[in-house]
Amino acid sequence: MKPTSFPILLVLFIFSTLYLPSSFAQDYTQWGLPEGAKARIGKGRINDIQYSPDGTLLAVASSVGVWLYDAETLQELALLRPGEFGVGIENISFSPDGTTLVSGSLDNVVLWDVAAREHRQTFEDMRMRSPISLSLDGKTLASVDYKGIHLWDAKTGKQKKTIATRLNYRRVLVFSPDAQILAGAYSGGPIPLWDTDTGKLRKTLIGHAENVYSLSFSPDGQTLASGGRDNTVCLWDVKTGTLHKTFRHTETIYSVSFSPDGQTLATGSEDKNIRLWDAKTGELRNILNHTDQVNHVLFSPDGKTLTSADSHHTVRLWDAKTGEQQKTITGHGIWVVGTSFSPDGKTLATMSRDETIRLWDANTGQHKVDLTGQHVENIGYFESVSFSPDGRTLAAASGKKTDLSSFSDYTARTIKSKSGDTAIYLWNTDTGEQEKVFTGHTGFVESVSFSPDGKTLASGGSDKAIRLWDLASGKQKQVLTGHTESVTSLAFSLDGATLVSGGLNGNIRLWDANTGEHKTTLIGHAAEVRSLSFGTDGKILVSTSPDGTLRLWDTNTGEQKKTLAGYKGTFWSLLFTPKGGILATQSGSSGVSISLWRKIRLWDVIKERKKKTLTGHTRGITSTSFSLDRQTLASGGEDGTVLLWDLTAIRNTADGTK
């Protein structure tokens, strides 16, 4: 089986109904699935969290839509998603009476009837203006774009005025409790305060040395709290503009929030801690230890609960008085850098950016187990995973985290290692326990693949070498050399006699899997080889590359039989159909239009025609993977979710028109 060697991120689904009865609440993985999908893993990346004014609902704005939870039980109640496939919800606000929820995205601003869970009104004129902020009196909406701040009548959607200004790239925006002042943040630290009636600048608060990422007014409106990249929290006198107090963290502050009584200030930081401060004296009252960077902190309306959201998209509820963690909400997207199906197609493994491998039920989307071990503290992101033929062992490869590379585009490697240790980890998929660690590569390991009989594991990496390992003894059997650059993909033929490897320079090499003898080299790709797959008879080899081509090769002669070209910068995955045909998925990435990079196109390669277009992701699709039973396609995207598509219902449909 060919492991996915390129980065992926967890994926999403599309909303086809705005409300589902509570009897379906337990199975939210089935909510709002797009046509052709059978399950969804993940709820999308968290962008904002808000309580309803009466404290009964917790709303989570995500790349999927708005999730409504019962604030007491944390049971999923509904998913609110407007219209067709947009780009996710950036922020949300409740009206003072709690009957209306306002959601803002890069597409539009939408008003929701909270009780009915129904769409009420869409303000199309606010398209491409984000974020949004609703005044506490519920009368005014503020939105931001490159032209400035726009103030709108929240009932009619008519624009009141525009304040010409340029905020920092995070576009922080918040109303004072009496809606008379609007606070924002400029790049570099200054905080402007505008009069909402006249649109004029009242004053500018100077104190932060770098960008401000969060603002919060005290309930009486007399104090403004600000936190940012300079690791400081500032408390300002709103009337005079003077700086009252300064609190310091050890790293960047992403969120500040006053308690309803104004006595406590909560701050969330990159240092993985939540700090509770006495807002009057500046005394540090408590430190709540998180496991990840804290992006959001928020008090419940009664002040008894503090809610937080971390960088791995877990929502945690804390007792605001004791600091004890009470409950958690999980299921929101974590960045995934690879996926692999078990041979029986029942389990999907995802490699996460938090250096954890998760196993999911591929039919229901339910989480089964996390595979963690010694690797967590000393290596970087996983680059490749592969199941053994019997499905009982999972191999994963990664290099030590010594240098993070920049992303040139979505097809770039997630992480590169200049030097240092690398390893391959094997887990028992039944128990979740780590069983073996193979070391020997001198560069970052980029791909792994089991032989069909499950006795040998092949690995390739940036040291330009392919290593064959005996799984029973854990010893290295052979080292195959000849690649002049990194080995980016590996695959065994179905009879196990041939091993094929793809390189960073686009060359493909075929090897005798028993003797290690180099058989032939296939040259044609202009960029690294991302995926390789043998036909059932071993005579056809299919390869793909970000050079925009899918190529078919005759493995006996080394000749190129067919090329499907013209799709530079896209991801491909391959499936041989029972009749010997080849079904390929092509998903867009950077360099293509936004309307395309959120879609998957299924191609009949032999007949060179498109069979179907699948839509459901709100952001770019970064990986696709077929199950070996040919029944399921998994797609992962930047929206923080994974969609599982039913190929039995899709494969024989007419050409897509979307």
C-alpha positions in Angstrom: 0.0 0.0 0.0 1.2 3.5 -0.9 1.3 5.8 2.1 0.4 9.4 1.6 3.8 11.3 1.8 2.5 14.8 1.4 1.0 17.0 4.0 -2.7 17.0 4.6 -4.8 18.8 7.1 -8.0 17.4 8.7 -11.2 18.1 6.5 -14.8 19.1 6.4 -18.3 18.7 5.1 -21.1 20.7 3.7 -24.3 21.8 5.3 -27.4 20.6 3.5 -29.9 21.1 6.3 -29.8 23.9 8.8 -31.3 22.0 11.7 -31.5 18.3 12.7 -33.8 17.0 15.4 -32.2 16.3 18.8 -32.7 12.5 18.2 -29.8 12.7 15.8 -27.6 14.8 18.2 -25.3 11.9 19.1 -24.2 11.2 15.5 -23.0 14.7 14.4 -20.5 13.0 12.0 -23.6 12.5 9.7 -24.8 16.1 9.9 -25.0 18.1 6.7 -22.9 15.8 4.5 -22.4 16.8 0.9 -23.6 14.5 -1.9 -21.6 11.4 -2.1 -20.1 11.6 1.4 -20.8 9.0 4.1 -19.1 10.5 7.2 -17.1 13.4 8.4 -14.1 13.5 10.8 -13.6 16.8 12.6 -15.7 19.9 13.2 -13.3 22.4 11.6 -10.8 24.8 13.1 -12.0 27.0 15.9 -12.1 30.8 15.1 -14.2 32.2 17.9 -16.3 31.1 21.0 -19.2 32.9 22.6 -21.9 32.2 25.3 -25.5 33.2 24.8 -26.5 36.0 27.2 -28.5 33.5 29.4 -25.5 31.1 29.6 -27.4 28.1 28.2 -25.6 27.9 24.9 -22.0 27.8 23.9 -21.4 28.7 20.3 -18.2 27.8 18.5 -17.4 29.5 15.1 -15.3 27.2 13.0 -14.2 26.6 9.4 -17.3 24.4 9.0 -19.9 26.7 10.4 -21.3 27.6 13.8 -21.7 24.7 16.3 -24.2 25.1 19.1 -23.6 23.2 22.3 -25.6 22.8 25.5 -23.5 24.9 27.9 -24.1 22.4 30.7 -23.8 19.0 29.1 -21.7 20.1 26.1 -24.0 18.0 23.8 -24.0 19.1 20.2 -27.3 20.7 19.4 -27.1 22.1 15.9 -24.8 23.2 13.1 -25.5 26.5 11.4 -24.1 26.8 7.9 -25.4 29.4 5.4 -25.7 28.8 1.7 -23.3 27.0 -0.5 -19.7 26.2 0.2 -18.2 29.3 1.7 -14.9 29.8 3.5 -16.0 29.2 7.1 -17.1 31.4 10.0 -14.6 33.8 11.4 -16.5 35.3 14.4 -19.8 35.4 16.1 -21.9 37.6 18.4 -25.3 37.1 20.2 -27.9 39.9 20.4 -28.5 41.2 23.9 -31.8 39.3 24.2 -30.1 36.1 22.9 -32.7 35.5 20.2 -30.3 36.3 17.3 -26.8 35.1 16.5 -24.6 37.1 14.0 -21.9 35.2 12.1 -19.3 36.8 9.9 -17.1 35.3 7.2 -15.1 36.4 4.3 -18.2 35.8 2.2 -21.0 37.5 4.1 -22.6 38.4 7.4 -25.6 36.2 8.5 -28.3 36.7 11.1 -29.6 33.4 12.7 -32.8 32.7 14.7 -31.3 31.0 17.7 -34.4 29.2 18.9 -35.4 27.9 15.5 -31.8 27.3 14.4 -32.8 28.9 11.1 -31.2 31.4 8.8 -32.9 34.8 9.1 -31.1 37.3 6.9 -27.8 37.6 4.9 -26.0 40.9 4.4 -24.4 40.4 1.0 -23.0 44.0 1.0 -20.7 43.0 3.8 -19.0 40.4 1.7 -15.2 40.2 2.0 -15.3 42.3 5.2 -14.0 40.5 8.3 -14.1 40.4 11.2 -17.4 41.6 12.5 -18.4 43.0 15.9 -21.9 43.5 17.3 -22.5 46.3 19.8 -24.0 45.2 23.1 -27.2 47.1 22.4 -27.6 45.0 19.3 -28.1 48.0 17.0 -24.8 48.3 15.2 -22.5 46.0 13.3 -18.9 46.8 12.6 -16.9 45.1 9.9 -13.4 45.6 8.5 -11.7 45.5 5.1 -8.8 47.1 3.4 -10.7 50.4 3.1 -11.4 50.8 6.7 -14.1 50.1 9.4 -17.7 50.0 8.2 -20.6 50.6 10.6 -24.0 49.1 9.7 -27.6 49.1 11.0 -27.9 45.6 12.4 -31.6 45.4 11.6 -31.7 46.8 8.1 -28.2 46.0 6.9 -27.8 49.5 5.6 -24.4 51.1 6.0 -24.2 54.1 8.4 -20.6 55.3 7.9 -17.1 54.3 7.1 -14.0 55.1 9.1 -11.0 55.2 6.8 -8.2 53.4 8.6 -5.8 50.5 8.3 -5.8 48.1 11.2 -3.2 45.4 11.8 -3.4 42.1 9.9 -5.5 40.4 12.6 -8.0 43.3 12.5 -8.9 43.4 16.2 -12.2 45.2 16.7 -14.4 45.7 19.8 -17.3 47.9 21.0 -17.5 49.5 24.4 -20.5 48.3 26.5 -22.4 51.6 25.8 -21.5 51.3 22.1 -20.1 54.8 22.1 -16.5 53.8 21.5 -15.0 51.4 19.0 -11.4 50.1 19.7 -9.0 48.6 17.2 -5.3 48.0 16.8 -2.7 49.2 14.4 0.4 47.3 13.3 3.2 47.9 15.7 1.1 48.4 18.9 -1.0 51.7 18.8 -4.7 51.3 19.8 -7.1 53.8 18.3 -10.4 54.7 20.0 -13.2 56.0 17.7 -16.4 57.8 18.5 -19.1 55.6 16.9 -21.5 58.6 16.4 -19.1 60.8 14.6 -16.6 58.3 13.3 -13.8 60.6 14.6 -10.7 59.4 16.4 -11.0 60.2 20.2 -7.5 59.1 21.2 -4.7 56.6 20.5 -3.3 54.5 23.3 0.5 54.0 23.0 2.3 51.4 25.1 2.7 48.1 23.3 6.0 47.6 21.4 4.5 45.1 18.9 1.1 44.0 17.4 -1.9 43.8 19.6 -3.9 40.6 19.2 -6.8 41.0 21.7 -8.9 43.7 23.3 -11.6 43.6 26.0 -13.6 46.3 27.7 -14.5 46.0 31.4 -18.2 45.7 32.0 -18.5 49.3 33.2 -16.6 50.5 30.0 -14.0 52.4 32.0 -11.1 50.1 31.4 -9.7 48.5 28.3 -7.4 45.5 28.4 -5.0 44.7 25.6 -2.6 41.9 24.9 -0.2 41.1 22.1 3.1 40.0 20.7 5.3 41.9 23.1 4.1 39.4 25.9 2.4 42.2 27.8 -1.2 42.9 29.0 -2.0 46.6 29.4 -4.9 48.1 31.4 -6.0 51.5 30.1 -8.2 54.2 31.5 -10.6 54.7 28.5 -11.6 58.3 29.5 -8.0 59.7 29.9 -6.1 57.2 27.8 -3.5 56.6 30.6 -1.9 53.3 31.2 -3.0 51.8 34.6 -1.1 48.6 34.9 1.0 46.2 32.9 1.0 42.4 33.3 3.7 40.2 31.7 3.7 36.7 30.2 6.7 34.8 29.0 5.3 34.6 25.4 2.8 36.2 23.0 -0.7 36.9 24.4 -3.5 35.9 22.1 -6.6 36.6 24.2 -7.8 38.8 27.1 -11.2 38.7 28.8 -12.9 40.4 31.8 -15.1 38.5 34.1 -18.8 39.7 34.2 -18.2 41.5 37.5 -15.0 43.2 36.2 -12.9 41.9 39.1 -10.9 39.3 37.2 -9.0 39.4 33.9 -8.2 36.2 32.2 -5.3 36.0 29.7 -4.4 33.2 27.2 -0.9 32.9 25.9 1.5 31.0 23.6 3.2 29.7 26.7 0.3 27.2 27.1 -1.0 28.9 30.3 -4.1 30.8 31.3 -3.5 33.5 34.0 -6.2 34.9 36.2 -5.4 38.5 37.5 -7.0 40.8 40.0 -8.1 43.5 37.6 -7.8 46.2 40.4 -4.5 45.3 42.1 -2.8 43.5 39.3 -2.2 40.5 41.6 -1.8 37.1 39.9 -4.5 34.9 41.4 -4.1 31.6 39.5 -2.3 29.9 36.6 -4.3 27.2 34.7 -2.0 24.8 32.9 -3.0 24.1 29.3 -1.3 21.6 27.0 -1.2 23.8 24.0 -1.1 27.5 23.0 -4.3 29.3 24.2 -6.0 31.2 21.5 -9.3 32.2 23.2 -10.5 32.8 26.8 -14.0 33.7 27.7 -16.1 33.8 31.0 -19.6 32.5 31.1 -22.3 35.1 31.8 -22.6 34.1 35.4 -18.8 34.3 35.9 -18.5 30.7 37.3 -17.0 29.1 34.3 -13.9 30.1 32.2 -13.9 28.7 28.7 -10.7 28.4 26.6 -9.8 27.1 23.1 -6.3 26.0 22.3 -4.2 25.8 19.1 -5.2 22.1 18.6 -8.8 23.1 18.7 -9.9 21.6 22.0 -12.4 23.7 24.1 -11.9 23.4 27.8 -14.2 24.5 30.6 -12.7 25.5 34.0 -14.1 26.4 37.4 -13.3 30.1 37.5 -12.9 30.1 41.3 -10.8 26.9 41.8 -9.1 26.7 38.4 -10.1 23.0 38.1 -10.8 21.7 34.6 -14.4 20.5 34.4 -15.1 19.4 30.8 -13.8 19.4 27.3 -15.1 19.6 23.8 -13.1 17.7 21.2 -13.5 16.9 17.5 -12.5 20.2 16.0 -9.8 20.0 13.4 -6.1 19.5 14.0 -3.7 20.0 11.2 -2.9 16.6 9.6 0.2 15.9 7.6 -0.7 12.4 6.3 -3.4 9.7 6.1 -3.5 6.0 5.5 -6.2 3.4 5.3 -6.0 -0.1 6.9 -6.1 -2.9 4.3 -9.7 -3.8 5.2 -10.7 -0.2 4.8 -12.2 0.0 8.3 -9.7 2.2 9.9 -8.2 5.5 8.9 -4.9 6.7 10.4 -4.2 10.5 10.5 -0.8 12.0 11.3 -1.3 15.3 13.2 0.7 18.4 13.6 0.7 17.8 17.4 3.0 14.7 16.7 0.2 12.2 17.4 -1.3 9.6 15.2 -5.0 9.0 15.6 -7.0 6.0 14.4 -10.6 6.6 13.3 -13.5 4.3 12.3 -13.7 4.9 8.6 -17.4 4.0 8.4 -18.7 6.2 11.3 -15.9 8.8 11.7 -15.7 8.0 15.4 -12.3 8.3 17.1 -10.8 5.0 18.2 -7.4 5.5 19.8 -4.4 7.8 19.8 -0.9 6.4 19.2 1.7 8.2 21.2 5.0 7.2 22.7 8.6 8.2 23.1 8.5 10.2 19.8 6.3 13.0 21.3 9.1 14.8 23.1 11.9 14.6 20.6 10.8 14.4 17.0 8.9 16.6 14.5 5.8 16.0 12.4 5.2 12.6 10.9 5.9 12.5 7.1 4.5 9.1 6.2 2.4 6.2 7.7 1.7 2.7 6.4 -0.4 -0.2 7.7 1.0 -3.8 7.5 -1.0 -6.1 5.3 -2.8 -7.7 8.2 -3.7 -4.3 9.6 -2.2 -5.0 13.1 0.9 -2.9 12.8 1.3 0.7 11.8 4.6 2.3 10.8 5.3 6.0 10.9 8.4 8.0 9.9 9.6 11.3 11.1 12.8 13.3 11.5 13.9 15.2 14.6 12.5 18.8 14.7 15.7 20.8 14.0 14.5 23.2 11.4 11.1 24.3 10.2 11.0 25.2 6.5 8.8 27.9 5.1 5.8 27.1 2.9 6.4 28.1 -0.7 3.0 26.7 -1.6 0.5 24.0 -0.3 2.6 21.3 -2.0 5.7 22.1 0.0 7.0 19.7 2.6 5.6 20.4 6.0 8.9 20.2 7.8 12.5 19.8 6.7 15.4 18.7 8.9 18.9 20.1 8.3 20.4 17.3 10.2 19.9 15.1 13.2 18.3 11.8 14.2 15.5 10.2 12.3 13.4 7.2 13.1 10.6 4.9 12.1 8.0 4.0 14.7 5.8 0.9 14.8 2.6 0.6 16.8 0.2 -2.2 17.6 -3.1 -0.9 16.2 -5.1 -3.1 18.6 -3.5 -1.9 21.8 -2.1 1.4 20.7 1.2 0.6 22.2 4.5 1.5 20.5 6.4 -1.8 19.8 9.6 -0.9 17.8 11.7 2.0 16.7 14.0 1.6 13.6 17.0 4.0 13.4 19.6 4.2 10.7 18.7 6.9 8.3 21.0 9.9 8.4 18.4 12.3 7.0 14.7 13.0 7.3 12.5 9.9 6.5 9.9 10.9 3.9 8.1 7.6 3.0 7.5 4.1 4.3 5.8 1.0 2.7 5.2 -2.6 3.8 5.8 -5.5 1.5 2.6 -7.5 0.7 3.6 -10.4 2.9 4.1 -8.0 5.8 7.7 -9.2 6.5 9.6 -6.3 5.1 9.3 -2.5 5.6 10.9 -0.1 3.1 11.8 3.4 4.0 13.2 6.3 2.1 14.4 9.7 3.1 16.5 12.9 2.5 19.7 10.8 2.9 19.0 9.6 -0.7 18.9 6.0 0.6 16.2 3.3 0.7 16.5 0.9 3.6 14.8 -2.5 3.9 14.0 -3.7 7.4 13.1 -7.2 8.7 10.0 -6.6 10.8 10.4 -9.7 12.9 13.9 -9.0 14.1 13.9 -5.2 13.7 17.2 -5.4 11.8 18.2 -3.7 8.6 18.4 -6.1 5.7 19.6 -3.9 2.8 20.4 -0.4 1.8 19.6 0.6 -1.8 21.5 3.5 -3.2 21.3 5.4 -6.5 19.0 8.3 -6.0 20.7 11.6 -6.2 18.1 13.5 -4.1 15.6 12.7 -1.4 13.4 9.6 -1.8 9.8 10.9 -1.6 7.6 7.9 -2.3 7.7 4.1 -2.2 5.5 1.2 -3.3 5.7 -2.6 -3.7 4.1 -4.5 -6.6 1.3 -6.7 -5.5 3.4 -9.8 -5.8 6.2 -8.2 -3.7 8.8 -8.9 -6.3 9.4 -5.2 -7.3 9.9 -2.1 -5.3 9.5 1.3 -6.9 10.8 4.6 -5.6 10.3 8.2 -6.6 12.8 11.0 -6.0 12.8 14.7 -5.4 14.3 15.3 -8.8 11.3 13.5 -10.6 13.2 10.2 -11.4 11.6 6.8 -10.7 13.7 3.7 -10.0 12.5 0.1 -10.1 14.3 -2.4 -7.9 14.3 -6.2 -7.4 12.8 -6.4 -3.9 14.6 -9.6 -3.1 18.1 -8.9 -4.3 18.1 -5.1 -4.2 19.3 -5.0 -7.8 18.4 -1.8 -9.7 16.3 -2.7 -12.7 15.6 0.5 -14.6 15.0 4.2 -14.2 12.0 6.1 -15.5 12.5 9.7 -16.4 9.8 12.2 -17.3 8.5 14.1 -14.3 9.8 17.7 -13.8 9.2 17.7 -10.0 9.3 15.3 -7.1 7.3 12.1 -7.4 4.4 12.2 -4.9 2.6 8.9 -5.4 3.2 5.6 -7.1 0.8 2.7 -7.7 1.2 -0.7 -9.5 -1.6 -2.2 -11.6 -2.9 -5.6 -10.5 -0.8 -7.4 -13.0 2.3 -5.4 -12.2 2.8 -4.4 -15.8 1.5 -0.8 -15.4 2.9 1.8 -13.0 1.1 5.1 -12.4 3.0 8.1 -11.0 2.0 11.6 -10.0 3.9 14.8 -9.3 3.2 18.5 -8.5 4.5 19.2 -12.0 0.9 18.8 -13.0 1.1 15.4 -14.7 -0.1 11.9 -14.1 2.0 9.3 -16.0 1.4 5.7 -17.0 4.5 3.5 -17.5 5.1 0.0 -19.0 7.2 -1.6 -16.2 8.7 -4.2 -18.6 10.0 -1.7 -21.3 10.2 1.5 -19.2 8.2 3.3 -21.8 5.7 6.0 -21.0 2.3 4.9 -22.2 0.1 7.9 -21.4 0.3 11.4 -19.8 -2.5 13.4 -18.3 -1.1 16.9 -18.0 -2.0 20.5 -17.5 -2.7 20.5 -13.7 0.4 22.1 -12.2 0.3 22.5 -8.4 -2.4 19.9 -7.7 -2.5 16.7 -5.7 -3.3 13.3 -7.2 -4.4 10.0 -5.7 -4.9 6.8 -7.6 -7.2 3.7 -7.6 -7.1 0.7 -9.9 -10.7 -0.4 -10.5 -11.7 -4.1 -10.6 -11.8 -4.1 -14.4 -8.2 -2.7 -14.6 -9.2 0.9 -15.2 -7.6 3.8 -13.3 -9.6 6.3 -11.3 -7.6 9.4 -10.2 -8.5 12.2 -7.9 -7.1 15.7 -8.7 -7.5 18.4 -6.0 -6.4 22.0 -6.3 -3.7 23.7 -4.3 -1.9 27.1 -4.5 -1.6 28.5 -8.0 -5.2 27.7 -8.9 -8.4 29.6 -8.4 -10.1 29.5 -5.0 -13.2 28.0 -6.6 -11.1 25.0 -7.8 -8.8 24.3 -4.9 -11.8 23.5 -2.7 -13.0 20.7 -5.1 -12.0 17.1 -6.0 -12.3 15.9 -9.5 -12.5 12.2 -10.3 -11.0 11.2 -13.7 -11.2 8.0 -15.7 -7.5 8.1 -16.8 -7.9 5.5 -19.6 -10.8 7.3 -21.3 -9.4 10.7 -20.3 -12.7 12.1 -19.1 -13.9 13.6 -15.9 -16.5 11.4 -14.0 -17.5 13.6 -11.1 -16.7 16.7 -9.1 -17.0 16.5 -5.3 -17.5 19.7 -3.3 -17.7 20.0 0.4 -14.5 21.6 1.7 -14.4 25.3 2.6 -10.7 25.7 2.2 -7.9 24.1 0.2 -7.7 20.4 -0.2 -4.2 19.2 0.6 -4.5 15.4 0.3 -6.7 12.5 -0.9 -6.3 8.8 -0.2 -8.2 5.7 -1.4 -9.0 2.7 0.9 -7.6 -0.6 -0.5 -11.1 -2.1 -0.6 -11.9 0.6 -3.3 -15.0 1.7 -1.4 -13.9 4.9 0.3 -12.1 8.1 -0.6 -10.7 10.3 2.2 -10.0 13.9 1.5 -8.3 16.3 3.9 -8.2 20.1 3.8 -7.2 23.3 5.4 -10.6 23.7 6.9 -9.7 21.2 9.6 -11.9 18.2 8.6 -11.7 14.9 6.7 -14.5 13.8 4.5 -15.1 10.1 3.7 -16.7 9.7 0.3 -18.7 6.6 -0.8 -17.1 5.5 -4.1 -19.7 2.8 -4.7 -22.2 5.6 -5.2 -19.9 7.9 -7.0 -17.7 5.8 -9.4 -20.3 5.1 -12.1 -22.1 8.4 -12.1 -22.2 10.7 -15.1 -19.7 13.5 -15.6 -19.9 16.1 -12.9 -21.1 19.6 -13.9 -20.1 21.5 -10.8 
